[in-house]
Amino acid sequence: MDNSNLTLLTDLYQMTMMQGYYKTNNRDVVVFDAFYRTNPCGGGYAVCAGLQQLIDYIKNLRFSDEDIRYLKSLNIFDGDFLEYLRTFRFSGDIYAIPEGTLIFPREPIVKVIASIMEAQLIETALLNIINHQSLIATKASRVCYAADGDGVMEFGLRRAQGPDSGVYGARAAMIGGCIGTSNVLAGQMFDIPVKGTHAHSWIMSFGDEYTAFRTYARLYPNACILLVDTYDTLKSGIPNAIRVFTEMRESGIELKNYGIRMDSGDLAYLSKEVRSMLDKAGFPDAVISASNDLDEYLIESLKIQGAKITSWGVGTNLITSKDCPAFGGVYKLAAIRNADGSFAPKIKLSENTEKVTNPGNKTVYRIYSKATGKIKADYICLADETFDESKDLKLFDPVNTWKRTTLSGGSYTLRELLVPVFKNGECVYTSPSVMKIREICQQELDTIWCENKRFKNPAQIFVDLSDQLYHMKTEIFNQLHSRT
């Protein structure tokens, strides 16, 4: 997590290619796009996250004496190249979609315009950062959507794949919609709410459950969530919790942020029984919190069953995105700058249609319906294209080209998604706070329909190409085919 020591967070072939470019005097300025091909978890969208850590990485990108000594010890790098690395700094441009924004397949999330050596070096770390945090932010968004307005707390640190994943995963989970994390270090680093209750070991360390509850309540009267399933939820845990809540009220303590947590058993059945018992005892506002290997599918199922849970603690399945453990973002060369400043488009072909890249120096516009405020489509176009919102805009599916629609002039608005982050190596972007990014994400989710958010067979947002970009791509295809 030391941002100043991530320069060698790269694959070896980035370094060997970098030396190759150096040795062949290749100083071409290129465009690389970072994008992904398929929404994680089979969903209808993803949430962009990780930009702030990427900024920190680029700012601190430099080879220390220790780095140079290690690279020299590999016996594959020449002295002149190693000397060049001593003064290496990133001097290019980076454009990115801001964190918290909804993103869709095939559109550039990050665009790098830099010398080929610089652009190549940062590929691995860029993908590592953006892929992981976007994955966890997306998973958290799905879990919070299933909770349907109830608070979701992230508490997966002990099951995360290492400290970095735990800390930055907690940050991403907050962006995706969680109300707090159990991760104290993440709370300190990112100024996000930290929350928690107590473990079964607290109960077991006392002679009886009632004494454990009463002691905890005296210590934390304004955050008294009691874990009731150590011995028997309905016969022991809830009666003892009610007894403690009653004593607190009778002693003049204002009951707030109080309630119970369950971590085992049939959560649907138990929550209904618990709600009934608490209501009858005069505690209708007591929180019923649940944990126990939850994810969006189990939460949705519990909701359908009428569970009376009002707060959810989600750990392993969120922090690891257990059912979809990789985001799948890639980083591809899209253009090389000519001597006159124009860009020569480059394309990667494949027998797999989804792996064919979009060439050129591009940007992305989001198209909104004026009538609903919802997203109509995303529109990938060349960076120098301009559009008039008062005129009709024709959209078509770039794969199934017979699928076409026309948006009437005046019925839509456009927003360019990629914003400048670095210009000539200098950072020109200031990241909002994590809680502000969380707010942005919630606003973004309001711009898509429920049909796009459902977990099974969600409706997809169209990602279309402009006419100009589509014809450029087709022309390149034809030129390549004519050579074979």
N, C-alpha and C positions, 0 to 999 in steps of 0.2 A: 504493500500500500504506500510505499515511499515513491512519490511521483518523480523524484529526481533520479531514480535508479532503474528506470524502465527502458533505457535505450537498447539494451540487448534482449528485450522482450520481443524477439523476432525469430523467424525461421532462418536456418542457416542459408537457404538458397536465396533469401533476400540479400544477404551480405555478399554471396558469391556473384550474383547478378550485378550487384552494385559495383563490385570491383571490375567486372567485365565491362560495364558502361564506362567506368573511369579509364580503363586501359585502352578502350577503343575510341576514346574522346567523344562519347555520345553525351551531349548536353541537351538533347531534345526536351522541349517543354511539352508535357503530355496532359491528357485528361483521363483520370480514373474515376469510375463510379462505384460506390458501394450500394448494393441493393440486395433484396432477397426474392426468392421465387415463389414461395408458398407460405400462406399464413400459418403461424404455429397453432397447434392443438386443433387443426381442422376448422379454425374460426373464420370470421368474416373481416378481420382487421388485425393490425398490430399497433402497439404503442411505442413510439420512438423514445429511447432513453440512452444515457451514457455520454452525451455531448460534453458535459462539464469535465469528466475525467479525461476525455480525449483532448480537450483544451489544455488541461494540466500536463498531459503527456507531451504534447507538441511544444509547449513553452519550455519544458525541461529537457528537450531532446538534445543531448550532447554526449560525446564519448569521453569518459574520464581516462586518466592515466591507467587505472586498473583495468578498464575495458580494453584499452589498446594492448596492454600486456597479455590479457587473456586471448585476444584475437591473434596476436603474434604467436602464442604458444600452439595454436592449431596448425601452424606450418602450411597454411594455404593462402595467406594474404601477404602481398609484397610490401616492402617498406615504404615506397612512395604512396601507396594507397592508404596505409595506416597513418602516415603523416597528414594526408588530406583529411582523414577522419577527425584529427585533433581540433580542427577549426570548423567542423561541420555544424551548420545550423539550418533549420528549416526556413526557407525563404519564399515559399510559394503561397498560393491562395487556397483556402478551403471554404466551401459553401456547405451548409447542412440544414436539414429540417429540424426546427427547435424541438427540444424534449417536451414530451406530453402530447405531441401532435399524433393523430392517427395516421398510419401509413399503410400502404398496400403493395402487393407484389410488383416487381419489375421497375418500380420508379426509384430514381437515385435518392438515397437517404443522405449520403455524404458525397460531395464532388470535390476532387483534389485536382488543382491545376498547378503543376510544379515541374522542375527538372525530373527526368525519369529516375535519377538516383534517389532523389528525395521522396518522390511518390512511391517508389518501390519499397523503400525502407519502412515506411509507416504502415504498410498494408496489414501486417499480422496483428500489431497492437490495436490498430483501429478496429479491425473485425472482432478481436477478442473483447474489446470494451463495448462496442455497440451491440454485438450479438447477444452477449450475456444480459446486459441491463434491459435491452428491448424485450428479450424473452420473459424475464421476470416481471417487468411492468405489464406486459400483455397478460400473463397468467394472473397477476393480481387483479387486473381489470375484470377478467372473467369471473374470478371468485367474488369480487365485490358486486358485480352485476347479479350473480346468483343470490347474494345476501339481500338484495332488494331494499337497500336503505339502512339495513342494520350495520352496525360497526364491525369491521374486520380488523383484527390485530395480527400482524406478522410476528411469528415467534419460532422461526426455523433455524436459528443460528447453530444449534448443536448438530443439526443434520445437514447443514450446507457443506459444499465441497471445498472447505478451507476458509480461512479468515476473510480473504478478499471477496469470495462469493457471498459470505454471510453479511459483510458490511455493505458492499455495493448492491447486493440483492435486496437488503432492507431498504436502501434508498430507492431502488426501482419499484419495490412494492408500495412504497408511499406514493410515488408518482402515479401508480396504477389505481390508487384509491383507498389503500389501507389508512386507518385512523391513527395507528401507532405501531411501534415495534418493541419487542423485548430487548433489542440489541442496544446496550448502553453506549458502546463505542460509536455506533451509527448515530445515536441521538446526539452525542457530543460533536461529531464531525459535521453533521448536516443540519443541526438544529431542528430535529424532528421529535415528536412526542414519544416518550418511552413509557410503556405500560407493563403491568404484570400483577400476578396474585401471589400464590405460594404453592409449594409442591406437596405431594403426599407425605414426604419425609417430615415436613413441619408437623403434621398431625401425628405421625407415628412417634415423634420424639417426645410427646407428652404422654402422661398416663392415661388420658382419655380425650375423646374428640371435643367435647364441650369445652374443656380447659384450653385446648389448642385454639379453638375459635374465639373464645373470650379474650385470650391474650393477644391474638392478632388484631381483634377489634379495638382493643385499648391502644395498641401501637399505631394503627392506621384507621381511625374512625371515619375519615373522609374518602377512603379508598378501600372499602371493606368488601372484597369479593372472596367468598369462602368456598373452598374445594370440598364438595360434599360426598364424593364417591369412594373415599378411602376404605370404608367398611360396608355400609349399606345406605344407598342414597335416600330411599324413602323411609326406612325404619330408624335410621340413625342420623344421617347427614342433615337432612332437611329439618327434622324436629330440633336438633341442636342449633342449627343456623337460626331458626325462628326464635328460639329461646334467647340467643345472643342479640338479635335485632330488637326484640321486645325490651330487653334490659337496657339497650342503648337508648331507645326512645324514652323509656321511663326515667332515665338519668338526665334527660334534657338534651341529648345529642341529636342534632339535626341529621336525619338519614339522607345522604346523597352519595352518589357513586357507590352504591352498595348492591349486594346480590350474591348469587352463587355461581359456581362453575362445575360442570360435569365433564369428565374425561373418559368415560367408559359407559357401556351398556347401550340399551335401545334408546337413543337420544330422542326420537319422536315420542315414544310412549312416556319416558321419564319426564320430559319437559312439560307435557300436558299435566301429568300428576303433580309435578313440582309447582306449576303455575297455580293450579287449584289450591294446593296447600298454602302457598304464600298469600294468595288472595283472601282466603278464609281467615288467615291470621292477621289480616290488615296491612299487607305489604304488596299492594298491586303494582307499585312502581319499581320493585326489586328487579334487578337485571338477572336474566338467565343466560349465562354464557356457556358455550360448549366448545370442546376441542375433540381430539381423537381422530387423527388421520383424515381430516376433512379436505375436500376439494370442491370445485364448482358443481360437479355432478351430484355429490352426496348432499351438499347444501340445497341444491335445487330439489332433490328428492325429499329431503326433510321438510322443506317448505310445502311441497305438494301434500305431504302427509299431515300437515297442520301442526307441525312442531311449534312450540311456544318459545323458541330460542330467540333472544334479542341481541346477542353479541356472539361473534364467532372468532375463535383463535385458530389460525391456520399456519401450520409449520412446514413439515417435510414436503408435502405435495406442492406448496407454493414456492419455497425458496429453491427447490431443485427443478421445478416444472416437471415433475416426475414422469408424466405421461408423454411429454414432448421435451426431451432434455437438450435440444439444440435448436438454435434459431435459423441457421442455414444461410446467413448473409454471405455474399461474395463480393469481390473487388476486381473489376475488369477494366482493361484499357479501352477507351472509347474514341480517342482522337490524339493526333500529334500536330503541333503547331507548325505551320509553314513559315518560310522566311518573311512573307508579307503580312504575317499576323493572323491569317485565316487558319482554320483547323481542318486537317485531312481526317475524315472519319475512318475508324477502324471497327471491325466486327469480328466476333467469334462465332463460327458456325458449329453446328452439332446435329447429329441425327435425332437428338432429343429436342423437340421444338422449344421447350421451356428454357433450354440452355443457350439459345441464340440470343446474342446481346443486341442492344439498341445503340447504334453508332453516333458519334458526333458530340459536340459540346452542347449540353442540354440543360434545360430547367424543367420545373414541374409547376403547373397551375392546378389549383383546386377549383372546381366549378360548383357553385351553390345555386339552388333554386331560390329566387327572390320570394316566391310565395310561401315556401315552407322553411327556409333556412337550412334545409338538408343538403347533403352532398349529392350532386348529380353524377359526377365522374371526376377522375383525375386525368390530367392532360399533359403528356410528355411532349415537349417540343424543343426546337433548337433555341439556344440561349438568346439569339438576336431577333426572334419572332415577336411581333406585337399583335394585339387583338383589340377589337372595338366591341365593347359589351352592348352597344346599341344595334349591332348587326347580328344576323343569324349565324349560328355556329354549328357546323356539321360534325357529328361524332360517328365513329365506326369502330367495331372490334378489329384490332390489328391482326387477329388470327382468323376469326370467322367474319370476313369482311362484309358479308351480306347483312350482318346485323348493324343497322344504321338508324340514327335518329337526328333530328334537327332541333336545336334550341332556338326559339324565337328571340330576336334582338330585344333587349330590355327585360327579358324574363330570368336572366341569370347574372351572377357576379363572379369575378375571377380573383383568386388570391395566389400569388407566387409563394411557393413553399420553401424553396431553398434561399437561405439568407447568408450574407457574408459573415464568416467567422474569423478567418485570417486573411489579411491582404499584405502581400510582400513580406510574409513571415511575422507580421505583427497582429496580435489579437485585436479585433475590432468589435467583439461581441461580449456582452456581459450576461451571464446566466442568471435567471431569476432564482429565488430561493426554492428549495424542494417543495415547500408547502404551496408556493405560487404555481409551480409547475403542476402540482397535483390539481390545483384549481383549473388550470388550463386544460388538463386532460379531461376533467369532468365536463367542461364546456364543449370540448371536442366530441365527446361521446353523445352529446345532445344533437350533433349534426348528422348522425346516422339513425336508421330506423331500428326498431326492435327486431325486425327480420334479419338485419345484419349482425345482431348480437347473439342470436340463438346459438345453442351449442351444436345442434344437429342440422346439417345441411343449411347453413346460413346463406342468405342472399349475399351476393358478392357486389362490391363496388367496382364499376368499370374503370380500367386504366387504359386510356386510349392514346394513340399517337396522332400528332398533327399531320395534316396532309403532306407538308414539306418534309417532315422527318420520315414518314412512311415511304414517300417516293424516293428519298435518298437511300433508305434501306433496301428497297426493291432494286434500285439501280446497281447497288453494290452486289446484290445477289446475282444479277444478270452478268455483271462484269466477271465475277468469280466463276460462274458456270461456263462462260465463254472460253475460259482458259483451260477447262478440263476436257 
